[in-house]
Amino acid sequence: MVAEAKKIAAGILFAASFLILLGCSGLPPRKEIPVNISSGVRAQIERLYSGNALERARGAYSLGNMGVKATPSVPFLTGLLSDSGAVFELTRSSNETSGASAYSTKVEKKTYIWEIARDALEKITGEHFGVDAGKWRKWWKDNREKYQ
C-alpha cells in the first residue's frame, strides 16, 4: 500500500514537472526570449523555466533586483503570476532533552512564486498592477518599444 502511494506521488510529481517544462505554466515559449538582451538577464529568464520552484524563485528575484535593466523580462515574469509553486524559509533547532541530539524543523515563511514575480515586476517597472496579468500584458504591449 505504501509502495503504491509512493509510485502515485512520483507520477504526480513527474506529471507536474513535465507540464512546467512544456510551458503550461503561463510562460511564453522559450524561443520568444529576445536575442539582443544581456547575458545576465537572459540567464535569469532561463531560470524561470526550471521545474524547480526554488530556481524559478531565484530567477524572478534576481530579475527584480536588476531593475529597469531587466525590463525585457516583463512578459516572462507576467507568465509566473499564475505559478502556484512555493518556497519555504525554514529554521532548524536542536532539542537535546535526551542523550542524543535531535533536530526539529519549522516553516517560518511560505512565499509563492507569483508573489516574487509580482514584486519583481513592480521593482522593474515602477507600476503596481498586483497579480492582474491582463494589466501587465497591456502595459508591456504599450511600452515594450521603449525597451527594445
N, CA, C and O atoms as a GROMACS GRO file, in nm:
protein
  592
    1MET      N    1   0.082  -0.119   0.000
    1MET     CA    2   0.000   0.000   0.000
    1MET      C    3   0.088   0.127   0.000
    1MET      O    4   0.062   0.220  -0.076
    2VAL      N    5   0.190   0.129   0.085
    2VAL     CA    6   0.280   0.244   0.092
    2VAL      C    7   0.358   0.257  -0.038
    2VAL      O    8   0.375   0.367  -0.090
    3ALA      N    9   0.406   0.145  -0.089
    3ALA     CA   10   0.482   0.147  -0.215
    3ALA      C   11   0.395   0.201  -0.328
    3ALA      O   12   0.443   0.276  -0.413
    4GLU      N   13   0.269   0.162  -0.331
    4GLU     CA   14   0.176   0.210  -0.435
    4GLU      C   15   0.155   0.361  -0.423
    4GLU      O   16   0.152   0.432  -0.523
    5ALA      N   17   0.142   0.410  -0.300
    5ALA     CA   18   0.124   0.554  -0.277
    5ALA      C   19   0.247   0.631  -0.324
    5ALA      O   20   0.234   0.739  -0.380
    6LYS      N   21   0.367   0.575  -0.299
    6LYS     CA   22   0.490   0.641  -0.343
    6LYS      C   23   0.497   0.648  -0.495
    6LYS      O   24   0.541   0.748  -0.551
    7LYS      N   25   0.454   0.540  -0.562
    7LYS     CA   26   0.452   0.539  -0.709
    7LYS      C   27   0.357   0.645  -0.763
    7LYS      O   28   0.389   0.716  -0.858
    8ILE      N   29   0.240   0.654  -0.702
    8ILE     CA   30   0.142   0.755  -0.746
    8ILE      C   31   0.197   0.895  -0.724
    8ILE      O   32   0.186   0.980  -0.812
    9ALA      N   33   0.257   0.920  -0.606
    9ALA     CA   34   0.313   1.052  -0.576
    9ALA      C   35   0.424   1.086  -0.674
    9ALA      O   36   0.432   1.199  -0.722
   10ALA      N   37   0.510   0.989  -0.705
   10ALA     CA   38   0.619   1.013  -0.801
   10ALA      C   39   0.562   1.044  -0.938
   10ALA      O   40   0.614   1.130  -1.009
   11GLY      N   41   0.455   0.975  -0.977
   11GLY     CA   42   0.390   1.001  -1.106
   11GLY      C   43   0.330   1.139  -1.113
   11GLY      O   44   0.338   1.206  -1.216
   12ILE      N   45   0.269   1.183  -1.003
   12ILE     CA   46   0.211   1.318  -0.999
   12ILE      C   47   0.321   1.422  -1.009
   12ILE      O   48   0.307   1.520  -1.083
   13LEU      N   49   0.431   1.403  -0.934
   13LEU     CA   50   0.542   1.497  -0.939
   13LEU      C   51   0.600   1.504  -1.080
   13LEU      O   52   0.627   1.613  -1.131
   14PHE      N   53   0.618   1.387  -1.144
   14PHE     CA   54   0.670   1.384  -1.280
   14PHE      C   55   0.575   1.459  -1.374
   14PHE      O   56   0.620   1.537  -1.458
   15ALA      N   57   0.445   1.434  -1.362
   15ALA     CA   58   0.347   1.499  -1.449
   15ALA      C   59   0.351   1.650  -1.430
   15ALA      O   60   0.344   1.725  -1.528
   16ALA      N   61   0.361   1.696  -1.305
   16ALA     CA   62   0.366   1.840  -1.280
   16ALA      C   63   0.492   1.900  -1.342
   16ALA      O   64   0.486   2.006  -1.404
   17SER      N   65   0.607   1.832  -1.325
   17SER     CA   66   0.731   1.881  -1.384
   17SER      C   67   0.722   1.883  -1.535
   17SER      O   68   0.769   1.977  -1.600
   18PHE      N   69   0.664   1.780  -1.592
   18PHE     CA   70   0.650   1.771  -1.737
   18PHE      C   71   0.565   1.886  -1.790
   18PHE      O   72   0.598   1.945  -1.894
   19LEU      N   73   0.456   1.919  -1.721
   19LEU     CA   74   0.371   2.030  -1.764
   19LEU      C   75   0.446   2.162  -1.759
   19LEU      O   76   0.432   2.246  -1.848
   20ILE      N   77   0.527   2.181  -1.656
   20ILE     CA   78   0.605   2.304  -1.646
   20ILE      C   79   0.704   2.312  -1.761
   20ILE      O   80   0.719   2.417  -1.824
   21LEU      N   81   0.772   2.202  -1.789
   21LEU     CA   82   0.871   2.202  -1.897
   21LEU      C   83   0.807   2.223  -2.033
   21LEU      O   84   0.871   2.277  -2.124
   22LEU      N   85   0.683   2.182  -2.048
   22LEU     CA   86   0.614   2.204  -2.175
   22LEU      C   87   0.568   2.349  -2.191
   22LEU      O   88   0.525   2.388  -2.300
   23GLY      N   89   0.576   2.427  -2.087
   23GLY     CA   90   0.535   2.567  -2.096
   23GLY      C   91   0.392   2.588  -2.053
   23GLY      O   92   0.334   2.692  -2.084
   24CYS      N   93   0.334   2.494  -1.983
   24CYS     CA   94   0.196   2.507  -1.937
   24CYS      C   95   0.185   2.597  -1.815
   24CYS      O   96   0.077   2.614  -1.759
   25SER      N   97   0.296   2.655  -1.773
   25SER     CA   98   0.297   2.739  -1.654
   25SER      C   99   0.255   2.883  -1.685
   25SER      O  100   0.251   2.966  -1.594
   26GLY      N  101   0.225   2.915  -1.808
   26GLY     CA  102   0.187   3.051  -1.843
   26GLY      C  103   0.300   3.131  -1.903
   26GLY      O  104   0.279   3.244  -1.947
   27LEU      N  105   0.419   3.076  -1.906
   27LEU     CA  106   0.533   3.146  -1.965
   27LEU      C  107   0.525   3.145  -2.117
   27LEU      O  108   0.477   3.048  -2.176
   28PRO      N  109   0.571   3.252  -2.180
   28PRO     CA  110   0.582   3.248  -2.327
   28PRO      C  111   0.681   3.139  -2.367
   28PRO      O  112   0.764   3.099  -2.286
   29PRO      N  113   0.673   3.090  -2.490
   29PRO     CA  114   0.771   2.990  -2.534
   29PRO      C  115   0.914   3.044  -2.523
   29PRO      O  116   0.937   3.163  -2.541
   30ARG      N  117   1.008   2.956  -2.493
   30ARG     CA  118   1.149   2.997  -2.478
   30ARG      C  119   1.202   3.070  -2.601
   30ARG      O  120   1.286   3.159  -2.589
   31LYS      N  121   1.154   3.032  -2.716
   31LYS     CA  122   1.204   3.095  -2.840
   31LYS      C  123   1.172   3.244  -2.843
   31LYS      O  124   1.228   3.317  -2.925
   32GLU      N  125   1.083   3.291  -2.756
   32GLU     CA  126   1.050   3.433  -2.751
   32GLU      C  127   1.144   3.514  -2.662
   32GLU      O  128   1.128   3.636  -2.651
   33ILE      N  129   1.242   3.450  -2.600
   33ILE     CA  130   1.341   3.525  -2.523
   33ILE      C  131   1.422   3.607  -2.622
   33ILE      O  132   1.482   3.550  -2.714
   34PRO      N  133   1.423   3.739  -2.606
   34PRO     CA  134   1.494   3.823  -2.704
   34PRO      C  135   1.642   3.788  -2.714
   34PRO      O  136   1.706   3.752  -2.615
   35VAL      N  137   1.694   3.797  -2.834
   35VAL     CA  138   1.836   3.766  -2.856
   35VAL      C  139   1.926   3.884  -2.822
   35VAL      O  140   2.045   3.866  -2.794
   36ASN      N  141   1.871   4.004  -2.824
   36ASN     CA  142   1.952   4.125  -2.805
   36ASN      C  143   1.949   4.176  -2.661
   36ASN      O  144   1.950   4.297  -2.638
   37ILE      N  145   1.945   4.085  -2.563
   37ILE     CA  146   1.947   4.127  -2.423
   37ILE      C  147   2.077   4.080  -2.359
   37ILE      O  148   2.147   3.994  -2.414
   38SER      N  149   2.109   4.135  -2.244
   38SER     CA  150   2.234   4.099  -2.177
   38SER      C  151   2.230   3.952  -2.136
   38SER      O  152   2.123   3.895  -2.113
   39SER      N  153   2.346   3.892  -2.128
   39SER     CA  154   2.354   3.750  -2.091
   39SER      C  155   2.303   3.729  -1.948
   39SER      O  156   2.249   3.623  -1.918
   40GLY      N  157   2.321   3.828  -1.862
   40GLY     CA  158   2.273   3.816  -1.724
   40GLY      C  159   2.121   3.810  -1.716
   40GLY      O  160   2.064   3.728  -1.644
   41VAL      N  161   2.055   3.897  -1.792
   41VAL     CA  162   1.908   3.896  -1.795
   41VAL      C  163   1.860   3.766  -1.859
   41VAL      O  164   1.767   3.703  -1.809
   42ARG      N  165   1.923   3.725  -1.968
   42ARG     CA  166   1.886   3.601  -2.036
   42ARG      C  167   1.897   3.481  -1.940
   42ARG      O  168   1.808   3.397  -1.935
   43ALA      N  169   2.007   3.474  -1.866
   43ALA     CA  170   2.028   3.362  -1.774
   43ALA      C  171   1.917   3.354  -1.668
   43ALA      O  172   1.872   3.246  -1.633
   44GLN      N  173   1.875   3.470  -1.619
   44GLN     CA  174   1.770   3.470  -1.517
   44GLN      C  175   1.633   3.435  -1.578
   44GLN      O  176   1.553   3.368  -1.513
   45ILE      N  177   1.608   3.480  -1.699
   45ILE     CA  178   1.483   3.441  -1.766
   45ILE      C  179   1.482   3.290  -1.787
   45ILE      O  180   1.379   3.226  -1.767
   46GLU      N  181   1.595   3.233  -1.825
   46GLU     CA  182   1.604   3.087  -1.844
   46GLU      C  183   1.569   3.013  -1.716
   46GLU      O  184   1.508   2.906  -1.720
   47ARG      N  185   1.606   3.068  -1.602
   47ARG     CA  186   1.576   3.004  -1.472
   47ARG      C  187   1.426   2.995  -1.448
   47ARG      O  188   1.380   2.907  -1.375
   48LEU      N  189   1.349   3.086  -1.507
   48LEU     CA  190   1.204   3.086  -1.486
   48LEU      C  191   1.138   2.960  -1.544
   48LEU      O  192   1.025   2.928  -1.507
   49TYR      N  193   1.208   2.890  -1.632
   49TYR     CA  194   1.155   2.770  -1.695
   49TYR      C  195   1.189   2.642  -1.618
   49TYR      O  196   1.152   2.533  -1.660
   50SER      N  197   1.259   2.655  -1.508
   50SER     CA  198   1.301   2.538  -1.431
   50SER      C  199   1.180   2.463  -1.374
   50SER      O  200   1.078   2.524  -1.342
   51GLY      N  201   1.194   2.334  -1.361
   51GLY     CA  202   1.094   2.253  -1.293
   51GLY      C  203   1.105   2.263  -1.142
   51GLY      O  204   1.022   2.209  -1.069
   52ASN      N  205   1.208   2.334  -1.095
   52ASN     CA  206   1.235   2.350  -0.953
   52ASN      C  207   1.184   2.487  -0.908
   52ASN      O  208   1.227   2.590  -0.960
   53ALA      N  209   1.092   2.488  -0.812
   53ALA     CA  210   1.033   2.614  -0.765
   53ALA      C  211   1.137   2.710  -0.710
   53ALA      O  212   1.128   2.831  -0.731
   54LEU      N  213   1.237   2.658  -0.641
   54LEU     CA  214   1.341   2.746  -0.584
   54LEU      C  215   1.420   2.814  -0.695
   54LEU      O  216   1.454   2.932  -0.682
   55GLU      N  217   1.449   2.744  -0.803
   55GLU     CA  218   1.520   2.806  -0.916
   55GLU      C  219   1.435   2.914  -0.981
   55GLU      O  220   1.486   3.021  -1.014
   56ARG      N  221   1.305   2.889  -1.000
   56ARG     CA  222   1.216   2.992  -1.057
   56ARG      C  223   1.212   3.114  -0.965
   56ARG      O  224   1.215   3.228  -1.012
   57ALA      N  225   1.204   3.089  -0.836
   57ALA     CA  226   1.200   3.200  -0.739
   57ALA      C  227   1.328   3.281  -0.746
   57ALA      O  228   1.324   3.404  -0.745
   58ARG      N  229   1.443   3.213  -0.751
   58ARG     CA  230   1.571   3.284  -0.758
   58ARG      C  231   1.582   3.366  -0.886
   58ARG      O  232   1.633   3.478  -0.883
   59GLY      N  233   1.535   3.310  -0.997
   59GLY     CA  234   1.538   3.384  -1.123
   59GLY      C  235   1.454   3.510  -1.117
   59GLY      O  236   1.498   3.617  -1.157
   60ALA      N  237   1.332   3.496  -1.066
   60ALA     CA  238   1.242   3.612  -1.057
   60ALA      C  239   1.299   3.717  -0.962
   60ALA      O  240   1.295   3.837  -0.991
   61TYR      N  241   1.350   3.672  -0.849
   61TYR     CA  242   1.408   3.764  -0.750
   61TYR      C  243   1.527   3.839  -0.809
   61TYR      O  244   1.540   3.960  -0.792
   62SER      N  245   1.613   3.766  -0.879
   62SER     CA  246   1.731   3.829  -0.940
   62SER      C  247   1.691   3.932  -1.044
   62SER      O  248   1.750   4.039  -1.052
   63LEU      N  249   1.592   3.899  -1.125
   63LEU     CA  250   1.544   3.995  -1.226
   63LEU      C  251   1.492   4.121  -1.160
   63LEU      O  252   1.519   4.231  -1.206
   64GLY      N  253   1.416   4.106  -1.051
   64GLY     CA  254   1.366   4.223  -0.979
   64GLY      C  255   1.478   4.311  -0.928
   64GLY      O  256   1.468   4.434  -0.932
   65ASN      N  257   1.585   4.249  -0.881
   65ASN     CA  258   1.699   4.326  -0.829
   65ASN      C  259   1.778   4.395  -0.939
   65ASN      O  260   1.855   4.488  -0.910
   66MET      N  261   1.762   4.353  -1.063
   66MET     CA  262   1.831   4.418  -1.176
   66MET      C  263   1.764   4.550  -1.214
   66MET      O  264   1.824   4.631  -1.284
   67GLY      N  265   1.642   4.570  -1.170
   67GLY     CA  266   1.571   4.693  -1.201
   67GLY      C  267   1.537   4.707  -1.348
   67GLY      O  268   1.509   4.608  -1.415
   68VAL      N  269   1.538   4.830  -1.396
   68VAL     CA  270   1.494   4.861  -1.532
   68VAL      C  271   1.574   4.784  -1.638
   68VAL      O  272   1.523   4.759  -1.747
   69LYS      N  273   1.695   4.746  -1.607
   69LYS     CA  274   1.778   4.668  -1.699
   69LYS      C  275   1.709   4.537  -1.738
   69LYS      O  276   1.733   4.482  -1.846
   70ALA      N  277   1.624   4.486  -1.649
   70ALA     CA  278   1.556   4.358  -1.671
   70ALA      C  279   1.418   4.375  -1.734
   70ALA      O  280   1.340   4.280  -1.735
   71THR      N  281   1.387   4.494  -1.787
   71THR     CA  282   1.255   4.517  -1.845
   71THR      C  283   1.216   4.416  -1.952
   71THR      O  284   1.098   4.383  -1.962
   72PRO      N  285   1.309   4.364  -2.035
   72PRO     CA  286   1.268   4.262  -2.132
   72PRO      C  287   1.210   4.135  -2.068
   72PRO      O  288   1.151   4.052  -2.138
   73SER      N  289   1.225   4.120  -1.938
   73SER     CA  290   1.172   4.001  -1.870
   73SER      C  291   1.026   4.015  -1.832
   73SER      O  292   0.966   3.920  -1.782
   74VAL      N  293   0.966   4.132  -1.854
   74VAL     CA  294   0.828   4.156  -1.812
   74VAL      C  295   0.730   4.048  -1.861
   74VAL      O  296   0.654   3.997  -1.780
   75PRO      N  297   0.729   4.012  -1.990
   75PRO     CA  298   0.631   3.910  -2.031
   75PRO      C  299   0.657   3.773  -1.966
   75PRO      O  300   0.564   3.695  -1.949
   76PHE      N  301   0.780   3.745  -1.931
   76PHE     CA  302   0.814   3.617  -1.870
   76PHE      C  303   0.774   3.615  -1.723
   76PHE      O  304   0.721   3.516  -1.673
   77LEU      N  305   0.799   3.726  -1.654
   77LEU     CA  306   0.755   3.737  -1.515
   77LEU      C  307   0.603   3.738  -1.507
   77LEU      O  308   0.544   3.682  -1.414
   78THR      N  309   0.539   3.801  -1.605
   78THR     CA  310   0.392   3.802  -1.609
   78THR      C  311   0.340   3.658  -1.617
   78THR      O  312   0.239   3.625  -1.556
   79GLY      N  313   0.411   3.574  -1.692
   79GLY     CA  314   0.371   3.434  -1.701
   79GLY      C  315   0.378   3.360  -1.568
   79GLY      O  316   0.309   3.260  -1.549
   80LEU      N  317   0.461   3.409  -1.477
   80LEU     CA  318   0.472   3.344  -1.346
   80LEU      C  319   0.364   3.388  -1.248
   80LEU      O  320   0.354   3.333  -1.139
   81LEU      N  321   0.283   3.485  -1.285
   81LEU     CA  322   0.178   3.531  -1.194
   81LEU      C  323   0.075   3.423  -1.164
   81LEU      O  324  -0.001   3.435  -1.068
   82SER      N  325   0.072   3.319  -1.246
   82SER     CA  326  -0.019   3.207  -1.221
   82SER      C  327   0.054   3.086  -1.162
   82SER      O  328  -0.005   2.978  -1.151
   83ASP      N  329   0.180   3.103  -1.126
   83ASP     CA  330   0.262   2.993  -1.073
   83ASP      C  331   0.230   2.974  -0.924
   83ASP      O  332   0.256   3.062  -0.843
   84SER      N  333   0.175   2.859  -0.891
   84SER     CA  334   0.137   2.833  -0.752
   84SER      C  335   0.247   2.760  -0.673
   84SER      O  336   0.224   2.718  -0.560
   85GLY      N  337   0.365   2.747  -0.734
   85GLY     CA  338   0.478   2.688  -0.661
   85GLY      C  339   0.514   2.776  -0.543
   85GLY      O  340   0.482   2.895  -0.541
   86ALA      N  341   0.581   2.719  -0.446
   86ALA     CA  342   0.617   2.796  -0.326
   86ALA      C  343   0.757   2.760  -0.281
   86ALA      O  344   0.807   2.650  -0.307
   87VAL      N  345   0.818   2.854  -0.212
   87VAL     CA  346   0.946   2.830  -0.146
   87VAL      C  347   0.924   2.854   0.003
   87VAL      O  348   0.839   2.933   0.043
   88PHE      N  349   1.004   2.786   0.082
   88PHE     CA  350   0.985   2.792   0.226
   88PHE      C  351   1.112   2.838   0.295
   88PHE      O  352   1.223   2.800   0.257
   89GLU      N  353   1.094   2.922   0.396
   89GLU     CA  354   1.206   2.961   0.481
   89GLU      C  355   1.194   2.874   0.605
   89GLU      O  356   1.094   2.880   0.676
   90LEU      N  357   1.296   2.796   0.631
   90LEU     CA  358   1.292   2.701   0.742
   90LEU      C  359   1.391   2.740   0.851
   90LEU      O  360   1.494   2.801   0.824
   91THR      N  361   1.357   2.704   0.973
   91THR     CA  362   1.453   2.717   1.082
   91THR      C  363   1.471   2.578   1.142
   91THR      O  364   1.378   2.498   1.147
   92ARG      N  365   1.590   2.553   1.185
   92ARG     CA  366   1.622   2.423   1.243
   92ARG      C  367   1.674   2.447   1.383
   92ARG      O  368   1.766   2.526   1.403
   93SER      N  369   1.616   2.381   1.479
   93SER     CA  370   1.661   2.398   1.617
   93SER      C  371   1.692   2.262   1.676
   93SER      O  372   1.633   2.161   1.638
   94SER      N  373   1.785   2.263   1.769
   94SER     CA  374   1.822   2.136   1.831
   94SER      C  375   1.739   2.117   1.958
   94SER      O  376   1.698   2.212   2.024
   95ASN      N  377   1.716   1.990   1.987
   95ASN     CA  378   1.642   1.953   2.106
   95ASN      C  379   1.722   1.844   2.175
   95ASN      O  380   1.716   1.728   2.135
   96GLU      N  381   1.796   1.880   2.276
   96GLU     CA  382   1.886   1.785   2.340
   96GLU      C  383   1.832   1.740   2.475
   96GLU      O  384   1.905   1.735   2.573
   97THR      N  385   1.704   1.706   2.479
   97THR     CA  386   1.645   1.660   2.605
   97THR      C  387   1.686   1.517   2.638
   97THR      O  388   1.701   1.480   2.754
   98SER      N  389   1.705   1.436   2.533
   98SER     CA  390   1.757   1.302   2.557
   98SER      C  391   1.908   1.308   2.536
   98SER      O  392   1.960   1.415   2.504
   99GLY      N  393   1.976   1.200   2.554
   99GLY     CA  394   2.121   1.200   2.540
   99GLY      C  395   2.166   1.232   2.398
   99GLY      O  396   2.276   1.284   2.380
  100ALA      N  397   2.086   1.201   2.298
  100ALA     CA  398   2.123   1.222   2.157
  100ALA      C  399   2.070   1.356   2.108
  100ALA      O  400   1.969   1.407   2.158
  101SER      N  401   2.139   1.411   2.010
  101SER     CA  402   2.092   1.536   1.951
  101SER      C  403   1.974   1.507   1.860
  101SER      O  404   1.977   1.413   1.780
  102ALA      N  405   1.871   1.587   1.871
  102ALA     CA  406   1.755   1.575   1.783
  102ALA      C  407   1.725   1.714   1.730
  102ALA      O  408   1.743   1.814   1.800
  103TYR      N  409   1.681   1.721   1.607
  103TYR     CA  410   1.652   1.850   1.546
  103TYR      C  411   1.506   1.856   1.505
  103TYR      O  412   1.446   1.756   1.467
  104SER      N  413   1.453   1.975   1.514
  104SER     CA  414   1.318   1.996   1.461
  104SER      C  415   1.326   2.109   1.359
  104SER      O  416   1.401   2.205   1.376
  105THR      N  417   1.249   2.095   1.256
  105THR     CA  418   1.246   2.195   1.150
  105THR      C  419   1.109   2.260   1.150
  105THR      O  420   1.007   2.192   1.160
  106LYS      N  421   1.109   2.390   1.140
  106LYS     CA  422   0.983   2.465   1.143
  106LYS      C  423   0.978   2.556   1.022
  106LYS      O  424   1.076   2.623   0.989
  107VAL      N  425   0.862   2.559   0.955
  107VAL     CA  426   0.843   2.651   0.843
  107VAL      C  427   0.817   2.789   0.901
  107VAL      O  428   0.717   2.811   0.970
  108GLU      N  429   0.906   2.882   0.872
  108GLU     CA  430   0.891   3.019   0.920
  108GLU      C  431   0.806   3.102   0.824
  108GLU      O  432   0.726   3.186   0.866
  109LYS      N  433   0.826   3.078   0.696
  109LYS     CA  434   0.757   3.160   0.597
  109LYS      C  435   0.740   3.082   0.468
  109LYS      O  436   0.832   3.012   0.424
  110LYS      N  437   0.624   3.093   0.409
  110LYS     CA  438   0.596   3.030   0.279
  110LYS      C  439   0.571   3.145   0.181
  110LYS      O  440   0.484   3.229   0.204
  111THR      N  441   0.646   3.146   0.074
  111THR     CA  442   0.631   3.251  -0.027
  111THR      C  443   0.600   3.185  -0.161
  111THR      O  444   0.671   3.095  -0.205
  112TYR      N  445   0.494   3.230  -0.224
  112TYR     CA  446   0.457   3.177  -0.355
  112TYR      C  447   0.538   3.244  -0.466
  112TYR      O  448   0.579   3.359  -0.454
  113ILE      N  449   0.562   3.168  -0.572
  113ILE     CA  450   0.636   3.220  -0.687
  113ILE      C  451   0.566   3.343  -0.743
  113ILE      O  452   0.632   3.440  -0.781
  114TRP      N  453   0.433   3.341  -0.749
  114TRP     CA  454   0.361   3.456  -0.804
  114TRP      C  455   0.386   3.583  -0.723
  114TRP      O  456   0.386   3.693  -0.779
  115GLU      N  457   0.409   3.570  -0.593
  115GLU     CA  458   0.439   3.688  -0.511
  115GLU      C  459   0.574   3.747  -0.549
  115GLU      O  460   0.590   3.869  -0.559
  116ILE      N  461   0.672   3.660  -0.571
  116ILE     CA  462   0.806   3.704  -0.608
  116ILE      C  463   0.803   3.769  -0.746
  116ILE      O  464   0.868   3.870  -0.770
  117ALA      N  465   0.726   3.708  -0.839
  117ALA     CA  466   0.713   3.764  -0.974
  117ALA      C  467   0.645   3.902  -0.970
  117ALA      O  468   0.689   3.995  -1.037
  118ARG      N  469   0.540   3.914  -0.890
  118ARG     CA  470   0.471   4.044  -0.876
  118ARG      C  471   0.566   4.150  -0.823
  118ARG      O  472   0.571   4.262  -0.875
  119ASP      N  473   0.641   4.116  -0.719
  119ASP     CA  474   0.735   4.212  -0.660
  119ASP      C  475   0.842   4.252  -0.762
  119ASP      O  476   0.881   4.368  -0.770
  120ALA      N  477   0.890   4.154  -0.839
  120ALA     CA  478   0.993   4.183  -0.941
  120ALA      C  479   0.936   4.276  -1.047
  120ALA      O  480   1.002   4.372  -1.087
  121LEU      N  481   0.815   4.250  -1.094
  121LEU     CA  482   0.752   4.337  -1.194
  121LEU      C  483   0.741   4.480  -1.143
  121LEU      O  484   0.767   4.576  -1.216
  122GLU      N  485   0.702   4.494  -1.017
  122GLU     CA  486   0.687   4.627  -0.959
  122GLU      C  487   0.822   4.698  -0.947
  122GLU      O  488   0.831   4.818  -0.972
  123LYS      N  489   0.927   4.625  -0.908
  123LYS     CA  490   1.061   4.685  -0.898
  123LYS      C  491   1.114   4.728  -1.035
  123LYS      O  492   1.174   4.834  -1.049
  124ILE      N  493   1.090   4.645  -1.134
  124ILE     CA  494   1.143   4.670  -1.269
  124ILE      C  495   1.072   4.787  -1.336
  124ILE      O  496   1.136   4.872  -1.398
  125THR      N  497   0.940   4.792  -1.323
  125THR     CA  498   0.861   4.890  -1.398
  125THR      C  499   0.817   5.012  -1.318
  125THR      O  500   0.790   5.117  -1.375
  126GLY      N  501   0.810   4.999  -1.188
  126GLY     CA  502   0.754   5.107  -1.105
  126GLY      C  503   0.602   5.108  -1.107
  126GLY      O  504   0.540   5.195  -1.046
  127GLU      N  505   0.542   5.013  -1.177
  127GLU     CA  506   0.396   5.003  -1.186
  127GLU      C  507   0.345   4.909  -1.078
  127GLU      O  508   0.420   4.828  -1.024
  128HIS      N  509   0.215   4.919  -1.046
  128HIS     CA  510   0.155   4.836  -0.941
  128HIS      C  511   0.021   4.782  -0.990
  128HIS      O  512  -0.084   4.841  -0.965
  129PHE      N  513   0.028   4.668  -1.060
  129PHE     CA  514  -0.094   4.604  -1.110
  129PHE      C  515  -0.125   4.476  -1.033
  129PHE      O  516  -0.213   4.400  -1.073
  130GLY      N  517  -0.054   4.452  -0.926
  130GLY     CA  518  -0.078   4.331  -0.848
  130GLY      C  519  -0.055   4.207  -0.930
  130GLY      O  520   0.046   4.195  -1.000
  131VAL      N  521  -0.148   4.114  -0.923
  131VAL     CA  522  -0.135   3.988  -0.997
  131VAL      C  523  -0.226   3.986  -1.120
  131VAL      O  524  -0.256   3.879  -1.173
  132ASP      N  525  -0.270   4.101  -1.164
  132ASP     CA  526  -0.356   4.109  -1.282
  132ASP      C  527  -0.271   4.098  -1.408
  132ASP      O  528  -0.219   4.198  -1.459
  133ALA      N  529  -0.257   3.975  -1.458
  133ALA     CA  530  -0.172   3.950  -1.574
  133ALA      C  531  -0.219   4.029  -1.696
  133ALA      O  532  -0.138   4.071  -1.777
  134GLY      N  533  -0.349   4.050  -1.709
  134GLY     CA  534  -0.402   4.127  -1.822
  134GLY      C  535  -0.350   4.270  -1.823
  134GLY      O  536  -0.315   4.323  -1.928
  135LYS      N  537  -0.345   4.333  -1.706
  135LYS     CA  538  -0.293   4.470  -1.697
  135LYS      C  539  -0.144   4.475  -1.726
  135LYS      O  540  -0.095   4.568  -1.790
  136TRP      N  541  -0.070   4.374  -1.678
  136TRP     CA  542   0.074   4.369  -1.706
  136TRP      C  543   0.098   4.349  -1.854
  136TRP      O  544   0.186   4.412  -1.912
  137ARG      N  545   0.018   4.262  -1.917
  137ARG     CA  546   0.036   4.240  -2.062
  137ARG      C  547   0.005   4.367  -2.140
  137ARG      O  548   0.076   4.400  -2.235
  138LYS      N  549  -0.100   4.438  -2.100
  138LYS     CA  550  -0.134   4.563  -2.168
  138LYS      C  551  -0.022   4.666  -2.150
  138LYS      O  552   0.016   4.734  -2.245
  139TRP      N  553   0.032   4.675  -2.028
  139TRP     CA  554   0.141   4.768  -2.003
  139TRP      C  555   0.259   4.733  -2.094
  139TRP      O  556   0.319   4.822  -2.154
  140TRP      N  557   0.292   4.604  -2.105
  140TRP     CA  558   0.404   4.562  -2.188
  140TRP      C  559   0.377   4.594  -2.334
  140TRP      O  560   0.466   4.641  -2.404
  141LYS      N  561   0.256   4.569  -2.380
  141LYS     CA  562   0.220   4.598  -2.520
  141LYS      C  563   0.237   4.747  -2.549
  141LYS      O  564   0.285   4.785  -2.655
  142ASP      N  565   0.196   4.831  -2.454
  142ASP     CA  566   0.203   4.976  -2.473
  142ASP      C  567   0.343   5.033  -2.455
  142ASP      O  568   0.371   5.143  -2.502
  143ASN      N  569   0.432   4.961  -2.388
  143ASN     CA  570   0.562   5.018  -2.350
  143ASN      C  571   0.685   4.943  -2.401
  143ASN      O  572   0.796   4.994  -2.388
  144ARG      N  573   0.668   4.826  -2.458
  144ARG     CA  574   0.786   4.744  -2.492
  144ARG      C  575   0.880   4.810  -2.592
  144ARG      O  576   1.000   4.787  -2.587
  145GLU      N  577   0.828   4.892  -2.681
  145GLU     CA  578   0.912   4.957  -2.781
  145GLU      C  579   1.018   5.046  -2.717
  145GLU      O  580   1.126   5.065  -2.772
  146LYS      N  581   0.986   5.102  -2.600
  146LYS     CA  582   1.080   5.188  -2.529
  146LYS      C  583   1.203   5.110  -2.480
  146LYS      O  584   1.308   5.169  -2.454
  147TYR      N  585   1.187   4.980  -2.466
  147TYR     CA  586   1.292   4.899  -2.403
  147TYR      C  587   1.361   4.804  -2.500
  147TYR      O  588   1.436   4.716  -2.458
  148GLN      N  589   1.337   4.820  -2.629
  148GLN     CA  590   1.399   4.731  -2.727
  148GLN      C  591   1.499   4.804  -2.812
  148GLN      O  592   1.561   4.744  -2.900
   0.00000   0.00000   0.00000
